[in-house]
Amino acid sequence: MLASLAFALESTEVGIAVWDAEDRLAYCNARFREMFAHAGPFEGKPRFVDLFARDRRARSKAPEAVSAPRGRAERHRSRAGSGEFLSVANRLIRYQDVHTPDGGLVTFYEDVNRDRIAAATLTALAKTIPGAIFELRCDTNGQVTCSYVSERVRELTGLGPERFTADWNAALAEFVTESEQRYLEASLRASADRLDDWDEELPIRHPTGGTRWLRTRASPRRLEDGTVLWSGMLTDATETVESNAALAASERRFRDIIDIASDWVWETGPDGRFTFISDRFFEITGIATDEFVGRNRHELRFYDLNDPGFRAIEEDTRERRPIHARRMRFTLAGGERHVAIRGRPMFDEDGDFLGYRGTGTDVTREHEYVQRLHEAMVEAQAANRAKSRFLANMSHDLRTPLNAIMGFSEIMQAEVFGPVGHPRYAEYVRDVRTSAAHLLELIDDLLDLARIESGRIEMIEERLVIADLVDEAMMLVAPRCEARGVTLAKTCAVETPVVKSDRRAVKQILVNLLTNAAKFTDRGGMIEVIVEADRGDGVWVTIRDDGCGIPSAMIEEVTKPFVQAANPSNPTTRPRDGVGLGLAIVRSLAEAIGAEFRIESRIGEGTKAAFRLPSGRTVRAA
Protein backbone atom coordinates (compact mmCIF):
# COMPACT_ATOMS: atom_id res chain seq x y z
CA MET A 1 0.00 0.00 0.00
CA LEU A 2 2.78 2.43 0.96
CA ALA A 3 4.71 1.46 -2.14
CA SER A 4 1.68 2.29 -4.31
CA LEU A 5 1.24 5.62 -2.56
CA ALA A 6 4.91 6.47 -3.03
CA PHE A 7 4.71 5.55 -6.73
CA ALA A 8 1.68 7.81 -7.15
CA LEU A 9 3.31 10.73 -5.40
CA GLU A 10 6.41 10.45 -7.59
CA SER A 11 4.40 10.13 -10.79
CA THR A 12 1.98 13.01 -10.41
CA GLU A 13 2.37 16.29 -12.36
CA VAL A 14 1.73 18.27 -9.16
CA GLY A 15 4.70 19.26 -6.97
CA ILE A 16 4.23 18.18 -3.34
CA ALA A 17 6.22 19.38 -0.31
CA VAL A 18 5.67 18.31 3.35
CA TRP A 19 6.92 20.76 6.04
CA ASP A 20 7.24 19.82 9.67
CA ALA A 21 6.27 22.04 12.62
CA GLU A 22 9.66 23.80 12.43
CA ASP A 23 9.18 24.62 8.76
CA ARG A 24 11.73 22.06 7.60
CA LEU A 25 11.26 20.13 4.39
CA ALA A 26 10.32 16.65 5.55
CA TYR A 27 9.40 15.30 2.06
CA CYS A 28 9.17 16.43 -1.58
CA ASN A 29 8.33 14.48 -4.69
CA ALA A 30 10.09 14.43 -8.07
CA ARG A 31 7.88 17.13 -9.62
CA PHE A 32 8.71 19.55 -6.73
CA ARG A 33 12.43 18.92 -7.18
CA GLU A 34 12.07 19.58 -10.91
CA MET A 35 10.12 22.81 -10.42
CA PHE A 36 12.51 24.24 -7.75
CA ALA A 37 15.81 22.67 -8.81
CA HIS A 38 17.50 26.09 -8.55
CA ALA A 39 16.79 26.16 -4.77
CA GLY A 40 18.27 22.70 -4.03
CA PRO A 41 19.72 20.54 -2.62
CA PHE A 42 16.77 19.17 -0.67
CA GLU A 43 18.50 16.51 1.47
CA GLY A 44 18.91 16.93 5.24
CA LYS A 45 15.58 18.66 5.86
CA PRO A 46 16.50 22.22 4.84
CA ARG A 47 14.47 25.00 6.37
CA PHE A 48 12.00 26.91 4.26
CA VAL A 49 13.89 30.16 4.94
CA ASP A 50 17.08 28.65 3.50
CA LEU A 51 15.30 27.39 0.41
CA PHE A 52 13.75 30.80 0.03
CA ALA A 53 17.16 32.48 0.24
CA ARG A 54 18.54 30.19 -2.45
CA ASP A 55 15.54 31.01 -4.57
CA ARG A 56 16.25 34.75 -4.17
CA ARG A 57 19.91 34.32 -5.16
CA ALA A 58 18.83 32.39 -8.24
CA ARG A 59 16.36 35.13 -9.12
CA SER A 60 19.03 37.84 -8.81
CA LYS A 61 21.09 36.04 -11.46
CA ALA A 62 18.11 35.54 -13.73
CA PRO A 63 17.91 38.40 -16.31
CA GLU A 64 14.16 38.75 -16.06
CA ALA A 65 13.56 37.52 -12.51
CA VAL A 66 10.68 38.95 -10.54
CA SER A 67 11.50 39.70 -6.88
CA ALA A 68 9.45 37.99 -4.20
CA PRO A 69 7.58 40.19 -1.72
CA ARG A 70 9.62 41.17 1.37
CA GLY A 71 8.93 39.16 4.51
CA ARG A 72 7.72 36.23 2.50
CA ALA A 73 9.78 33.73 4.53
CA GLU A 74 8.49 35.09 7.80
CA ARG A 75 4.95 34.88 6.54
CA HIS A 76 5.20 31.29 5.32
CA ARG A 77 2.83 30.10 8.03
CA SER A 78 0.59 33.13 8.12
CA ARG A 79 0.12 33.62 4.32
CA ALA A 80 -3.11 32.88 2.46
CA GLY A 81 -3.86 29.24 1.99
CA SER A 82 -3.63 29.48 -1.80
CA GLY A 83 -2.19 31.80 -4.41
CA GLU A 84 0.00 32.21 -7.48
CA PHE A 85 3.60 33.36 -8.12
CA LEU A 86 6.15 33.37 -10.90
CA SER A 87 9.06 30.93 -10.81
CA VAL A 88 12.63 31.69 -11.84
CA ALA A 89 11.71 30.57 -15.35
CA ASN A 90 8.81 33.05 -15.30
CA ARG A 91 6.29 30.23 -15.21
CA LEU A 92 3.08 30.79 -13.31
CA ILE A 93 2.90 28.50 -10.29
CA ARG A 94 -0.32 28.01 -8.38
CA TYR A 95 0.04 26.73 -4.75
CA GLN A 96 -2.33 25.49 -2.06
CA ASP A 97 -1.42 24.88 1.63
CA VAL A 98 -3.02 22.21 3.80
CA HIS A 99 -2.26 22.26 7.60
CA THR A 100 -1.65 18.91 9.24
CA PRO A 101 -2.76 17.98 12.80
CA ASP A 102 0.87 17.79 14.05
CA GLY A 103 1.52 21.47 13.17
CA GLY A 104 3.08 20.67 9.83
CA LEU A 105 2.14 21.87 6.37
CA VAL A 106 1.58 20.15 3.04
CA THR A 107 1.88 22.41 0.00
CA PHE A 108 0.76 21.50 -3.55
CA TYR A 109 2.43 23.33 -6.47
CA GLU A 110 0.86 23.26 -9.96
CA ASP A 111 2.31 24.74 -13.16
CA VAL A 112 -0.73 26.47 -14.71
CA ASN A 113 1.09 27.96 -17.73
CA ARG A 114 -0.20 25.18 -19.98
CA ASP A 115 -3.79 25.89 -19.08
CA ARG A 116 -3.32 29.62 -19.47
CA ILE A 117 -1.57 29.24 -22.84
CA ALA A 118 -4.23 26.85 -24.08
CA ALA A 119 -6.98 29.21 -22.95
CA ALA A 120 -5.24 32.21 -24.50
CA THR A 121 -4.70 30.33 -27.77
CA LEU A 122 -8.32 29.27 -27.83
CA THR A 123 -9.44 32.87 -27.23
CA ALA A 124 -7.19 34.19 -30.00
CA LEU A 125 -8.40 31.57 -32.44
CA ALA A 126 -12.00 32.28 -31.53
CA LYS A 127 -11.48 35.90 -32.64
CA THR A 128 -10.12 34.96 -36.05
CA ILE A 129 -12.32 32.10 -37.22
CA PRO A 130 -15.61 33.00 -38.97
CA GLY A 131 -17.86 31.61 -36.30
CA ALA A 132 -18.39 30.92 -32.62
CA ILE A 133 -16.70 27.93 -30.93
CA PHE A 134 -18.87 26.11 -28.43
CA GLU A 135 -19.01 23.07 -26.20
CA LEU A 136 -22.25 21.40 -25.17
CA ARG A 137 -22.81 18.72 -22.55
CA CYS A 138 -25.63 16.26 -22.17
CA ASP A 139 -25.77 14.33 -18.89
CA THR A 140 -27.28 10.91 -18.37
CA ASN A 141 -30.65 12.53 -17.61
CA GLY A 142 -30.73 14.19 -21.05
CA GLN A 143 -30.13 17.69 -19.67
CA VAL A 144 -28.21 19.82 -22.20
CA THR A 145 -25.98 22.67 -20.97
CA CYS A 146 -23.45 24.95 -22.62
CA SER A 147 -20.05 24.84 -20.90
CA TYR A 148 -18.30 27.24 -23.27
CA VAL A 149 -19.02 29.53 -26.24
CA SER A 150 -16.73 32.17 -27.71
CA GLU A 151 -17.48 35.89 -27.85
CA ARG A 152 -18.35 35.84 -31.57
CA VAL A 153 -21.72 34.33 -30.68
CA ARG A 154 -22.80 37.87 -29.82
CA GLU A 155 -22.43 38.94 -33.49
CA LEU A 156 -24.37 35.91 -34.69
CA THR A 157 -27.29 35.95 -32.27
CA GLY A 158 -27.18 39.29 -30.44
CA LEU A 159 -26.69 37.44 -27.11
CA GLY A 160 -23.46 37.30 -25.07
CA PRO A 161 -21.67 34.04 -24.18
CA GLU A 162 -22.79 34.29 -20.54
CA ARG A 163 -26.44 33.94 -21.60
CA PHE A 164 -25.74 30.56 -23.16
CA THR A 165 -23.59 29.20 -20.37
CA ALA A 166 -26.14 30.37 -17.78
CA ASP A 167 -29.18 28.74 -19.43
CA TRP A 168 -28.83 27.13 -22.84
CA ASN A 169 -32.54 26.55 -23.45
CA ALA A 170 -33.54 30.05 -22.33
CA ALA A 171 -30.95 31.57 -24.67
CA LEU A 172 -32.25 29.53 -27.60
CA ALA A 173 -35.80 30.69 -26.91
CA GLU A 174 -34.63 34.29 -27.45
CA PHE A 175 -34.04 33.88 -31.18
CA VAL A 176 -35.64 30.63 -32.44
CA THR A 177 -39.25 29.55 -32.56
CA GLU A 178 -40.63 26.92 -30.24
CA SER A 179 -40.93 24.38 -33.05
CA GLU A 180 -37.33 24.99 -34.14
CA GLN A 181 -36.17 24.56 -30.54
CA ARG A 182 -37.97 21.22 -30.25
CA TYR A 183 -36.39 20.16 -33.54
CA LEU A 184 -32.89 21.04 -32.29
CA GLU A 185 -33.44 19.10 -29.06
CA ALA A 186 -34.54 16.04 -31.01
CA SER A 187 -31.58 16.43 -33.35
CA LEU A 188 -29.16 16.60 -30.41
CA ARG A 189 -30.70 13.49 -28.81
CA ALA A 190 -30.31 11.60 -32.10
CA SER A 191 -26.68 12.71 -32.35
CA ALA A 192 -26.04 11.62 -28.74
CA ASP A 193 -27.67 8.22 -29.25
CA ARG A 194 -25.71 7.38 -32.43
CA LEU A 195 -22.66 9.61 -31.78
CA ASP A 196 -23.16 11.07 -35.25
CA ASP A 197 -21.94 14.54 -36.12
CA TRP A 198 -24.48 17.25 -35.36
CA ASP A 199 -25.00 19.33 -38.52
CA GLU A 200 -28.06 21.57 -38.76
CA GLU A 201 -29.21 24.84 -40.34
CA LEU A 202 -31.84 26.92 -38.57
CA PRO A 203 -33.47 30.31 -39.12
CA ILE A 204 -33.19 32.82 -36.29
CA ARG A 205 -34.65 36.21 -35.39
CA HIS A 206 -31.73 38.62 -35.31
CA PRO A 207 -31.93 41.83 -33.23
CA THR A 208 -30.94 43.90 -36.30
CA GLY A 209 -34.11 42.75 -38.01
CA GLY A 210 -35.02 40.10 -40.54
CA THR A 211 -34.28 36.40 -40.60
CA ARG A 212 -30.77 35.00 -40.65
CA TRP A 213 -29.59 31.43 -40.95
CA LEU A 214 -27.10 29.74 -38.63
CA ARG A 215 -25.31 26.46 -39.19
CA THR A 216 -24.15 24.29 -36.30
CA ARG A 217 -21.51 21.62 -36.85
CA ALA A 218 -20.16 19.60 -33.92
CA SER A 219 -18.60 16.21 -33.22
CA PRO A 220 -19.80 14.28 -30.13
CA ARG A 221 -17.86 11.99 -27.77
CA ARG A 222 -19.08 10.00 -24.80
CA LEU A 223 -17.23 10.13 -21.46
CA GLU A 224 -16.87 7.23 -19.06
CA ASP A 225 -19.64 8.55 -16.81
CA GLY A 226 -22.04 8.62 -19.79
CA THR A 227 -21.86 12.36 -20.40
CA VAL A 228 -21.85 13.35 -24.11
CA LEU A 229 -19.73 16.33 -25.11
CA TRP A 230 -20.08 18.20 -28.42
CA SER A 231 -17.24 20.42 -29.61
CA GLY A 232 -18.13 22.48 -32.64
CA MET A 233 -18.69 25.76 -34.39
CA LEU A 234 -21.64 28.05 -35.07
CA THR A 235 -21.44 30.03 -38.35
CA ASP A 236 -23.59 32.48 -40.31
CA ALA A 237 -25.06 30.53 -43.25
CA THR A 238 -27.43 33.24 -44.50
CA GLU A 239 -25.61 33.89 -47.78
CA THR A 240 -25.17 30.17 -48.42
CA VAL A 241 -28.82 29.37 -47.71
CA GLU A 242 -30.05 32.27 -49.82
CA SER A 243 -27.66 31.38 -52.64
CA ASN A 244 -28.78 27.74 -52.53
CA ALA A 245 -32.42 28.84 -52.52
CA ALA A 246 -31.81 31.14 -55.49
CA LEU A 247 -29.92 28.36 -57.27
CA ALA A 248 -32.74 25.90 -56.58
CA ALA A 249 -35.31 28.43 -57.82
CA SER A 250 -33.23 29.05 -60.92
CA GLU A 251 -32.92 25.33 -61.53
CA ARG A 252 -36.68 24.86 -61.08
CA ARG A 253 -37.31 27.75 -63.46
CA PHE A 254 -34.86 26.26 -65.95
CA ARG A 255 -36.53 22.86 -65.63
CA ASP A 256 -39.98 24.40 -66.07
CA ILE A 257 -38.85 26.25 -69.19
CA ILE A 258 -37.32 23.06 -70.56
CA ASP A 259 -40.51 21.11 -69.84
CA ILE A 260 -42.87 23.60 -71.51
CA ALA A 261 -40.59 24.69 -74.37
CA SER A 262 -41.17 23.27 -77.82
CA ASP A 263 -37.44 22.55 -78.13
CA TRP A 264 -35.35 20.02 -76.26
CA VAL A 265 -31.99 20.72 -74.61
CA TRP A 266 -28.89 18.58 -75.03
CA GLU A 267 -25.30 18.53 -73.82
CA THR A 268 -22.19 16.56 -74.75
CA GLY A 269 -18.81 16.11 -73.14
CA PRO A 270 -15.43 16.75 -74.80
CA ASP A 271 -15.51 13.23 -76.27
CA GLY A 272 -18.78 13.93 -78.10
CA ARG A 273 -20.86 11.63 -75.90
CA PHE A 274 -24.22 12.91 -74.68
CA THR A 275 -24.27 13.77 -70.98
CA PHE A 276 -27.80 15.21 -70.86
CA ILE A 277 -30.94 15.43 -72.99
CA SER A 278 -34.27 16.77 -71.74
CA ASP A 279 -37.46 14.73 -71.54
CA ARG A 280 -39.02 16.89 -74.25
CA PHE A 281 -37.00 14.87 -76.77
CA PHE A 282 -38.85 11.68 -75.80
CA GLU A 283 -42.23 13.43 -76.05
CA ILE A 284 -41.45 14.58 -79.60
CA THR A 285 -39.63 11.57 -81.04
CA GLY A 286 -40.60 8.67 -78.79
CA ILE A 287 -36.89 7.86 -78.30
CA ALA A 288 -35.96 7.25 -74.66
CA THR A 289 -33.31 9.65 -73.38
CA ASP A 290 -31.44 6.68 -71.90
CA GLU A 291 -30.54 5.66 -75.43
CA PHE A 292 -28.65 8.96 -75.84
CA VAL A 293 -26.76 9.45 -72.58
CA GLY A 294 -23.27 7.96 -72.72
CA ARG A 295 -23.22 7.58 -76.52
CA ASN A 296 -22.11 9.68 -79.44
CA ARG A 297 -24.04 10.27 -82.66
CA HIS A 298 -22.25 7.50 -84.58
CA GLU A 299 -23.45 4.93 -82.03
CA LEU A 300 -27.14 5.86 -82.37
CA ARG A 301 -29.07 3.81 -84.91
CA PHE A 302 -31.66 6.44 -85.91
CA TYR A 303 -29.10 8.86 -87.35
CA ASP A 304 -28.52 8.75 -91.11
CA LEU A 305 -24.74 8.94 -91.40
CA ASN A 306 -25.04 9.96 -95.08
CA ASP A 307 -27.39 12.85 -94.36
CA PRO A 308 -25.76 16.19 -95.39
CA GLY A 309 -27.01 17.79 -92.17
CA PHE A 310 -25.37 15.03 -90.08
CA ARG A 311 -22.05 15.44 -91.90
CA ALA A 312 -22.24 19.24 -91.44
CA ILE A 313 -22.75 18.84 -87.66
CA GLU A 314 -19.85 16.42 -87.45
CA GLU A 315 -17.63 18.91 -89.26
CA ASP A 316 -18.77 21.72 -86.93
CA THR A 317 -17.96 19.68 -83.84
CA ARG A 318 -14.57 18.63 -85.20
CA GLU A 319 -13.70 22.28 -85.82
CA ARG A 320 -15.43 23.29 -82.52
CA ARG A 321 -17.57 25.83 -84.34
CA PRO A 322 -21.09 26.94 -83.32
CA ILE A 323 -23.85 24.83 -84.87
CA HIS A 324 -26.30 27.12 -86.66
CA ALA A 325 -29.69 25.45 -87.23
CA ARG A 326 -28.33 22.39 -89.03
CA ARG A 327 -31.19 20.30 -90.41
CA MET A 328 -31.07 16.54 -90.36
CA ARG A 329 -33.44 13.60 -90.27
CA PHE A 330 -34.09 10.74 -87.88
CA THR A 331 -35.21 7.39 -89.24
CA LEU A 332 -37.76 6.01 -86.76
CA ALA A 333 -40.18 3.11 -86.74
CA GLY A 334 -43.09 5.48 -87.37
CA GLY A 335 -41.37 7.27 -90.25
CA GLU A 336 -38.88 10.07 -90.72
CA ARG A 337 -38.61 13.09 -88.44
CA HIS A 338 -36.79 16.24 -89.49
CA VAL A 339 -35.05 18.30 -86.82
CA ALA A 340 -33.02 21.51 -86.61
CA ILE A 341 -30.00 21.41 -84.28
CA ARG A 342 -28.31 24.43 -82.69
CA GLY A 343 -25.35 24.40 -80.33
CA ARG A 344 -22.28 26.19 -79.09
CA PRO A 345 -18.93 24.89 -77.83
CA MET A 346 -18.02 25.33 -74.14
CA PHE A 347 -14.58 26.21 -72.82
CA ASP A 348 -13.27 26.73 -69.30
CA GLU A 349 -11.24 29.72 -68.08
CA ASP A 350 -8.02 28.13 -69.35
CA GLY A 351 -9.50 27.60 -72.83
CA ASP A 352 -9.86 23.83 -72.47
CA PHE A 353 -12.73 22.36 -74.49
CA LEU A 354 -15.58 21.03 -72.32
CA GLY A 355 -18.11 19.91 -74.92
CA TYR A 356 -21.27 21.30 -76.53
CA ARG A 357 -24.57 22.67 -75.26
CA GLY A 358 -27.55 23.21 -77.53
CA THR A 359 -31.19 22.78 -78.47
CA GLY A 360 -33.16 20.78 -80.99
CA THR A 361 -36.41 21.63 -82.76
CA ASP A 362 -38.82 19.29 -84.53
CA VAL A 363 -39.33 20.83 -88.00
CA THR A 364 -41.11 17.86 -89.60
CA ARG A 365 -44.32 19.81 -90.27
CA GLU A 366 -42.38 22.76 -91.60
CA HIS A 367 -40.38 20.45 -93.87
CA GLU A 368 -43.56 18.83 -95.18
CA TYR A 369 -45.16 22.25 -95.70
CA VAL A 370 -42.13 23.50 -97.63
CA GLN A 371 -42.18 20.35 -99.74
CA ARG A 372 -45.88 20.79 -100.54
CA LEU A 373 -45.32 24.50 -101.23
CA HIS A 374 -42.47 23.67 -103.58
CA GLU A 375 -44.59 21.10 -105.39
CA ALA A 376 -47.45 23.59 -105.67
CA MET A 377 -45.04 26.25 -106.96
CA VAL A 378 -43.67 23.86 -109.56
CA GLU A 379 -47.22 23.02 -110.65
CA ALA A 380 -48.17 26.72 -110.77
CA GLN A 381 -45.10 27.58 -112.80
CA ALA A 382 -45.86 24.72 -115.17
CA ALA A 383 -49.46 25.92 -115.48
CA ASN A 384 -48.30 29.49 -116.08
CA ARG A 385 -45.91 28.33 -118.77
CA ALA A 386 -48.67 26.27 -120.34
CA LYS A 387 -50.96 29.32 -120.26
CA SER A 388 -48.30 31.51 -121.84
CA ARG A 389 -47.61 28.89 -124.53
CA PHE A 390 -51.33 28.58 -125.17
CA LEU A 391 -51.83 32.32 -125.59
CA ALA A 392 -48.72 32.65 -127.74
CA ASN A 393 -49.86 29.80 -129.96
CA MET A 394 -53.34 31.30 -130.24
CA SER A 395 -51.95 34.42 -131.96
CA HIS A 396 -52.85 33.25 -135.48
CA ASP A 397 -56.16 31.62 -134.47
CA LEU A 398 -57.42 34.78 -132.76
CA ARG A 399 -56.14 37.38 -135.17
CA THR A 400 -57.27 35.72 -138.41
CA PRO A 401 -61.07 35.94 -137.77
CA LEU A 402 -60.68 39.43 -136.26
CA ASN A 403 -58.81 40.62 -139.34
CA ALA A 404 -61.56 39.17 -141.52
CA ILE A 405 -64.26 40.92 -139.50
CA MET A 406 -62.40 44.19 -139.65
CA GLY A 407 -61.67 43.83 -143.38
CA PHE A 408 -65.22 42.99 -144.48
CA SER A 409 -66.73 45.64 -142.20
CA GLU A 410 -64.36 48.20 -143.68
CA ILE A 411 -65.43 47.22 -147.25
CA MET A 412 -69.07 47.47 -146.26
CA GLN A 413 -68.48 50.82 -144.57
CA ALA A 414 -66.78 52.12 -147.77
CA GLU A 415 -69.71 50.73 -149.87
CA VAL A 416 -67.21 49.33 -152.38
CA PHE A 417 -69.88 47.20 -154.08
CA GLY A 418 -72.67 49.66 -153.78
CA PRO A 419 -74.77 51.29 -151.10
CA VAL A 420 -75.58 49.33 -147.99
CA GLY A 421 -79.13 50.46 -147.93
CA HIS A 422 -80.67 51.63 -144.73
CA PRO A 423 -78.49 54.23 -142.88
CA ARG A 424 -78.80 52.22 -139.68
CA TYR A 425 -76.85 49.37 -141.35
CA ALA A 426 -73.94 51.74 -142.01
CA GLU A 427 -73.93 52.69 -138.34
CA TYR A 428 -73.91 49.03 -137.32
CA VAL A 429 -71.01 48.31 -139.69
CA ARG A 430 -69.01 51.18 -138.12
CA ASP A 431 -69.70 49.82 -134.60
CA VAL A 432 -68.66 46.31 -135.65
CA ARG A 433 -65.34 47.62 -137.03
CA THR A 434 -64.66 49.78 -133.96
CA SER A 435 -65.38 46.89 -131.58
CA ALA A 436 -63.22 44.51 -133.58
CA ALA A 437 -60.36 47.00 -133.57
CA HIS A 438 -60.61 47.40 -129.78
CA LEU A 439 -60.77 43.63 -129.28
CA LEU A 440 -57.72 43.18 -131.51
CA GLU A 441 -55.85 45.75 -129.43
CA LEU A 442 -56.67 43.88 -126.20
CA ILE A 443 -55.69 40.56 -127.75
CA ASP A 444 -52.40 42.05 -128.96
CA ASP A 445 -51.62 43.18 -125.40
CA LEU A 446 -52.44 39.75 -123.98
CA LEU A 447 -50.37 37.99 -126.59
CA ASP A 448 -47.44 40.38 -126.12
CA LEU A 449 -47.43 39.77 -122.36
CA ALA A 450 -47.72 36.02 -122.90
CA ARG A 451 -44.79 35.99 -125.32
CA ILE A 452 -42.65 38.03 -122.89
CA GLU A 453 -43.45 35.74 -119.95
CA SER A 454 -42.82 32.61 -121.98
CA GLY A 455 -39.50 34.00 -123.20
CA ARG A 456 -40.45 33.66 -126.84
CA ILE A 457 -39.45 37.23 -127.75
CA GLU A 458 -35.96 37.35 -129.19
CA MET A 459 -34.13 40.62 -128.62
CA ILE A 460 -31.97 41.85 -131.51
CA GLU A 461 -29.70 44.79 -130.83
CA GLU A 462 -29.18 47.32 -133.63
CA ARG A 463 -28.33 50.99 -134.03
CA LEU A 464 -31.44 53.05 -133.43
CA VAL A 465 -31.95 56.80 -133.66
CA ILE A 466 -34.24 57.61 -130.76
CA ALA A 467 -35.73 60.67 -132.47
CA ASP A 468 -36.91 58.53 -135.41
CA LEU A 469 -38.50 55.94 -133.15
CA VAL A 470 -40.28 58.68 -131.20
CA ASP A 471 -41.68 60.08 -134.46
CA GLU A 472 -42.95 56.65 -135.52
CA ALA A 473 -44.63 56.06 -132.16
CA MET A 474 -46.20 59.54 -132.17
CA MET A 475 -47.63 58.91 -135.66
CA LEU A 476 -49.35 55.76 -134.42
CA VAL A 477 -50.87 57.53 -131.41
CA ALA A 478 -51.65 60.84 -133.14
CA PRO A 479 -55.13 59.84 -134.40
CA ARG A 480 -56.18 58.87 -130.88
CA CYS A 481 -54.87 62.18 -129.50
CA GLU A 482 -56.62 64.20 -132.22
CA ALA A 483 -59.88 62.41 -131.52
CA ARG A 484 -59.56 63.26 -127.78
CA GLY A 485 -58.41 66.84 -128.41
CA VAL A 486 -54.99 66.29 -126.82
CA THR A 487 -51.85 68.08 -128.09
CA LEU A 488 -48.83 65.89 -128.85
CA ALA A 489 -45.31 67.44 -128.81
CA LYS A 490 -41.65 66.39 -128.85
CA THR A 491 -38.51 67.93 -127.36
CA CYS A 492 -35.22 66.37 -128.44
CA ALA A 493 -31.77 67.41 -127.25
CA VAL A 494 -29.07 68.42 -129.74
CA GLU A 495 -26.88 65.55 -130.91
CA THR A 496 -29.26 62.93 -129.61
CA PRO A 497 -27.41 59.67 -129.02
CA VAL A 498 -27.86 56.66 -131.20
CA VAL A 499 -29.09 53.71 -129.14
CA LYS A 500 -28.07 50.06 -129.46
CA SER A 501 -31.16 48.08 -128.53
CA ASP A 502 -34.10 46.07 -129.85
CA ARG A 503 -36.18 48.22 -132.24
CA ARG A 504 -39.51 46.50 -131.65
CA ALA A 505 -39.18 46.55 -127.84
CA VAL A 506 -38.21 50.25 -127.65
CA LYS A 507 -40.98 51.23 -130.11
CA GLN A 508 -43.60 49.23 -128.22
CA ILE A 509 -42.52 50.88 -124.93
CA LEU A 510 -42.98 54.31 -126.53
CA VAL A 511 -46.37 53.41 -128.04
CA ASN A 512 -47.69 51.93 -124.80
CA LEU A 513 -46.57 54.94 -122.72
CA LEU A 514 -48.06 57.41 -125.24
CA THR A 515 -51.32 55.44 -125.45
CA ASN A 516 -51.57 55.26 -121.66
CA ALA A 517 -50.97 59.03 -121.40
CA ALA A 518 -53.66 59.70 -124.02
CA LYS A 519 -56.18 57.63 -122.05
CA PHE A 520 -55.76 59.69 -118.88
CA THR A 521 -55.38 63.17 -120.40
CA ASP A 522 -58.60 65.15 -120.79
CA ARG A 523 -59.54 67.27 -123.81
CA GLY A 524 -57.35 70.33 -124.11
CA GLY A 525 -54.46 68.63 -122.37
CA MET A 526 -50.92 68.08 -123.61
CA ILE A 527 -48.52 65.15 -123.95
CA GLU A 528 -44.80 65.88 -124.42
CA VAL A 529 -42.01 63.45 -125.32
CA ILE A 530 -38.58 64.57 -124.03
CA VAL A 531 -35.36 62.90 -125.18
CA GLU A 532 -32.11 63.82 -123.41
CA ALA A 533 -28.71 62.35 -122.62
CA ASP A 534 -27.38 62.02 -119.09
CA ARG A 535 -23.87 62.27 -117.69
CA GLY A 536 -23.48 58.48 -117.63
CA ASP A 537 -23.57 58.25 -121.44
CA GLY A 538 -27.13 56.96 -121.28
CA VAL A 539 -30.35 58.37 -122.71
CA TRP A 540 -33.61 59.18 -120.94
CA VAL A 541 -36.95 59.20 -122.78
CA THR A 542 -39.72 60.85 -120.76
CA ILE A 543 -43.45 60.95 -121.63
CA ARG A 544 -45.04 63.75 -119.61
CA ASP A 545 -48.78 64.53 -119.50
CA ASP A 546 -50.97 66.93 -117.54
CA GLY A 547 -53.76 64.45 -116.95
CA CYS A 548 -55.50 63.37 -113.75
CA GLY A 549 -52.42 61.71 -112.23
CA ILE A 550 -51.98 58.47 -110.26
CA PRO A 551 -52.36 58.12 -106.46
CA SER A 552 -48.93 57.60 -104.86
CA ALA A 553 -50.08 54.33 -103.26
CA MET A 554 -50.94 52.95 -106.71
CA ILE A 555 -47.72 53.83 -108.60
CA GLU A 556 -46.11 50.43 -107.89
CA GLU A 557 -49.37 48.56 -108.45
CA VAL A 558 -50.17 49.95 -111.93
CA THR A 559 -47.08 48.22 -113.37
CA LYS A 560 -48.56 44.83 -112.48
CA PRO A 561 -50.79 42.93 -114.97
CA PHE A 562 -54.53 43.71 -114.94
CA VAL A 563 -54.21 46.63 -112.47
CA GLN A 564 -55.68 50.01 -113.36
CA ALA A 565 -55.67 53.21 -111.33
CA ALA A 566 -59.08 54.60 -110.46
CA ASN A 567 -60.15 58.08 -111.58
CA PRO A 568 -59.01 60.38 -108.70
CA SER A 569 -61.91 62.78 -109.32
CA ASN A 570 -64.45 59.95 -109.02
CA PRO A 571 -62.94 56.76 -107.48
CA THR A 572 -66.26 54.88 -107.80
CA THR A 573 -66.24 55.05 -111.60
CA ARG A 574 -64.79 52.25 -113.71
CA PRO A 575 -61.21 52.83 -114.95
CA ARG A 576 -60.60 53.94 -118.55
CA ASP A 577 -60.75 51.49 -121.47
CA GLY A 578 -58.25 48.62 -121.47
CA VAL A 579 -57.50 45.74 -119.10
CA GLY A 580 -54.42 47.17 -117.36
CA LEU A 581 -51.63 45.53 -119.38
CA GLY A 582 -49.95 48.53 -120.98
CA LEU A 583 -47.59 49.49 -118.13
CA ALA A 584 -47.00 45.83 -117.22
CA ILE A 585 -45.75 45.20 -120.76
CA VAL A 586 -43.58 48.33 -120.55
CA ARG A 587 -41.95 47.14 -117.31
CA SER A 588 -41.35 43.62 -118.69
CA LEU A 589 -39.85 44.93 -121.94
CA ALA A 590 -37.67 47.41 -120.03
CA GLU A 591 -36.29 44.59 -117.89
CA ALA A 592 -35.70 42.49 -121.00
CA ILE A 593 -33.57 45.17 -122.72
CA GLY A 594 -31.82 46.27 -119.50
CA ALA A 595 -33.52 49.65 -119.26
CA GLU A 596 -34.40 51.49 -116.06
CA PHE A 597 -38.10 52.39 -115.77
CA ARG A 598 -39.77 54.75 -113.31
CA ILE A 599 -43.00 56.70 -112.85
CA GLU A 600 -43.59 60.02 -111.04
CA SER A 601 -47.09 61.37 -110.58
CA ARG A 602 -49.17 63.85 -108.59
CA ILE A 603 -52.95 63.90 -108.38
CA GLY A 604 -54.29 66.70 -110.58
CA GLU A 605 -50.83 67.61 -111.96
CA GLY A 606 -50.14 64.76 -114.34
CA THR A 607 -47.68 61.91 -114.76
CA LYS A 608 -44.09 61.46 -115.94
CA ALA A 609 -43.16 57.98 -117.20
CA ALA A 610 -39.52 57.58 -118.21
CA PHE A 611 -37.11 54.85 -119.23
CA ARG A 612 -33.34 54.95 -119.57
CA LEU A 613 -31.08 52.85 -121.71
CA PRO A 614 -27.98 52.28 -119.56
CA SER A 615 -24.39 53.14 -120.32
CA GLY A 616 -22.86 50.83 -122.90
CA ARG A 617 -26.02 50.74 -125.00
CA THR A 618 -25.64 54.23 -126.51
CA VAL A 619 -23.31 55.77 -129.06
CA ARG A 620 -23.17 59.30 -130.39
CA ALA A 621 -24.76 59.98 -133.77
CA ALA A 622 -22.22 60.34 -136.57
Helices and strands as residue ranges (DSSP letters): H 2-11, E 15-19, E 25-28, H 30-35, G 37-39, H 48-61, E 82-86, E 92-99, E 105-111, H 113-128, E 132-138, E 144-149, H 153-157, H 161-166, H 168-175, H 178-194, E 198-205, E 211-222, E 228-236, H 238-260, E 264-268, E 274-277, H 280-285, G 289-291, G 297-299, H 308-319, E 323-332, E 335-347, E 353-362, H 364-393, H 395-414, H 423-454, E 461-465, H 466-484, E 487-492, E 498-502, H 503-519, E 526-533, E 539-545, G 552-554, G 557-559, H 582-593, E 596-602, E 606-613, E 618-619
